[in-house]
Amino acid sequence: MLVDQQSPATETPVPRLLYTPQEAAQALGISRSSQYALLSQGAVASVRIGGCRRITAAALHAFIETLTTEVSAIDHYPGRADLLRPGYRAAAHRPASRPV
């Protein structure tokens, strides 16, 4: 009887395509609740498979890219990080006009 002599060390690992919110949070170094907040805000894209929510590796990379872009924008507009907040409304941050 022949037995397959292939050791597990020679097998090529299959790359992960989807992550649970908990795994994605660990990969980003944030809490699980912060990850769910990013999902509900639409900052990180996800897919649903049945009742399960999963996050693609590409979505995590895209989110990191947006963070890098925001940091670059802050460098160009110091003191104006408020411009980058979700839901920013310029009118709400304008000083009240003085009566003439």
N, C-alpha and C positions, 0 to 999 in steps of 0.2 A: 504494500500500500504506500503510495507516494503522498507526502505531506508538503504543502506549500512552504518553502523555506524563506519566503520574503519576510524580512523583519519590519516592524512598524517604523523604524528609523528611515527606511528607504522609500516609504510612501510619501507622495506629495500631498501636503495638507490642502484642503479645499478652503479657499478664502471665504470669509463671512460676507454675505450679501445684505442681510437684515439683522438689526439689533433690537432688543427690547428697549423700552424707555430707560429701565434701570441700567442696562449695559451701555447705552448711549450716554447716560449721565456719568457713569464711571469713566468712559472714554474722554469726556469733556472736563472731568474733574469738578462736577457740580452735583448738587443734591438731586434726588429723584423728584422732589416737588418743584425745583427750579426747572428741571427738564420738562415736566408737564406744563409749567407756565409757558415755556418757550413754544411748546406744541400748540397750546390754546391760542397764543398770540400769532401763530403762523410764522414764527421766526425760524423754526425747524420743520421741514416738510416730513410727513409720515404717510404710511399706507395702512389700510386695514385689511386683514386677512381673517374673514369670519368676525369674531369678536375681539381679535388681537390687534393691537397697534404695533407697528414695526417701523423702524427708521433705517433708511438706506445709508450706506457709507458715504455715498455721493452727497446726501442731504447734510451730513455732519461736516463734510469738507466745504460745502457751499456756505453753511452757517459760519464756519471759521473764517472763510474768505470775507464775508460781510463784516465780521468783527475787525479784521485787518483793514478794511476800507474805512470803517468808522474811526479807527485810531488815526489813520492818515488824515481824515477830515478834521479831527480834533486838533491835530498838529497845525493844520492850515488856518483854523479858526479857534485859537485858544480862548477859553472862557465861554465858548458857545456850544458846549456839549448838549445843551437843551435843544438845539436844532435837530439832534439825532434821535431824540426820544420818540418811540411810537406814539402816534396821536398828537404830535406837536401841532399847535395852532398858533401861527405868528400873531394873530389879533389878540390873543389872550396874554401875550407877553409884551405888547406895546405899552409904553407909558400913556397914561390918560392925557388927553389934550387939555391945555389950559384955556380957560375962557378968555376971549379977547376983550 
